[in-house]
């Protein structure tokens, strides 16, 4: 794992810890709501890698799973959106452009 990945994992862990504390949950309570062991929450908060399904379960228990999904959607990916517009057949390009402007 490189330093950039370590920084991102630490930031993710800090954000999850803050979300948990704002909801006044202990690590054990959050783990129970996510049907995971407390060690998973501990590892996640410390920036130690966990399985993707564990991350999604913890985010679900915090009510934040949709935030992750939204953060990687096409509308939040300017590079992907640009590539989609330039590489797709005309019918799909038109739909992408219409969706972006809100017109149908």
C-alpha positions as CSV (number, residue, x, y, z in Angstrom):
1,X,0.0,0.0,0.0
2,X,1.4,3.4,-0.9
3,X,1.3,6.6,1.2
4,X,-1.7,8.1,-0.8
5,X,-3.8,5.0,-0.1
6,X,-2.8,5.1,3.6
7,X,-3.8,8.8,3.9
8,X,-7.2,8.0,2.2
9,X,-7.8,5.1,4.5
10,X,-7.0,7.2,7.6
11,X,-9.3,10.0,6.4
12,X,-12.1,7.5,5.7
13,X,-11.6,6.0,9.2
14,X,-11.6,9.5,10.8
15,X,-14.8,10.4,9.0
16,X,-16.5,7.1,10.0
17,X,-15.5,7.6,13.6
18,X,-16.9,11.1,13.6
19,X,-20.2,9.9,12.0
20,X,-20.4,7.2,14.7
21,X,-19.7,9.6,17.5
22,X,-22.3,12.1,16.2
23,X,-24.8,9.3,16.3
24,X,-23.7,8.6,19.9
25,X,-22.8,5.0,19.1
26,X,-20.0,2.9,20.5
27,X,-17.9,0.8,18.3
28,X,-19.7,-2.3,19.6
29,X,-23.2,-0.8,18.9
30,X,-22.2,0.2,15.4
31,X,-20.7,-3.3,14.8
32,X,-23.9,-4.9,16.0
33,X,-26.1,-2.7,13.8
34,X,-23.9,-3.7,10.8
35,X,-23.8,-7.4,11.9
36,X,-20.0,-7.2,12.1
37,X,-17.5,-7.7,14.9
38,X,-16.2,-4.7,16.8
39,X,-12.7,-5.3,15.4
40,X,-14.0,-4.4,11.9
41,X,-15.2,-1.0,13.2
42,X,-11.9,-0.5,15.1
43,X,-9.8,-1.4,12.0
44,X,-11.9,0.8,9.7
45,X,-11.5,3.8,12.1
46,X,-7.8,3.2,12.4
47,X,-7.3,3.1,8.6
48,X,-6.6,-0.6,8.5
49,X,-8.1,-2.1,5.3
50,X,-11.3,-4.1,5.6
51,X,-13.4,-6.0,3.1
52,X,-15.6,-3.9,0.8
53,X,-18.8,-5.6,2.0
54,X,-17.8,-4.7,5.6
55,X,-17.3,-1.1,4.6
56,X,-20.7,-1.1,2.9
57,X,-22.4,-2.7,6.0
58,X,-20.9,-0.1,8.3
59,X,-21.9,2.8,6.0
60,X,-25.4,1.3,5.8
61,X,-25.6,1.1,9.6
62,X,-24.6,4.8,9.7
63,X,-27.1,5.7,7.0
64,X,-24.3,6.7,4.6
65,X,-24.1,4.0,2.0
66,X,-25.9,6.2,-0.6
67,X,-23.2,8.9,-0.1
68,X,-20.6,6.4,-1.3
69,X,-22.7,5.4,-4.3
70,X,-23.4,9.0,-5.2
71,X,-19.8,10.0,-4.9
72,X,-18.8,7.7,-7.8
73,X,-21.8,8.2,-10.0
74,X,-21.3,9.4,-13.6
75,X,-22.7,12.9,-12.7
76,X,-19.9,13.3,-10.2
77,X,-17.2,12.1,-12.6
78,X,-16.4,14.9,-15.0
79,X,-13.6,12.8,-16.7
80,X,-15.9,9.8,-17.1
81,X,-18.8,12.0,-18.4
82,X,-16.5,13.6,-21.0
83,X,-15.2,10.2,-22.1
84,X,-18.8,8.9,-22.2
85,X,-19.9,11.7,-24.4
86,X,-17.0,11.4,-26.9
87,X,-16.9,7.6,-27.1
88,X,-20.6,6.6,-27.2
89,X,-22.9,6.2,-30.1
90,X,-24.9,9.3,-31.0
91,X,-28.1,8.0,-29.3
92,X,-26.3,7.6,-26.0
93,X,-24.4,10.9,-26.3
94,X,-27.7,12.7,-26.8
95,X,-29.2,11.1,-23.7
96,X,-26.1,12.1,-21.6
97,X,-26.3,15.6,-22.9
98,X,-30.1,15.8,-22.2
99,X,-29.7,14.3,-18.7
100,X,-27.0,16.9,-17.9
101,X,-29.2,19.8,-19.0
102,X,-32.3,18.3,-17.3
103,X,-34.2,18.2,-20.6
104,X,-35.8,15.0,-22.0
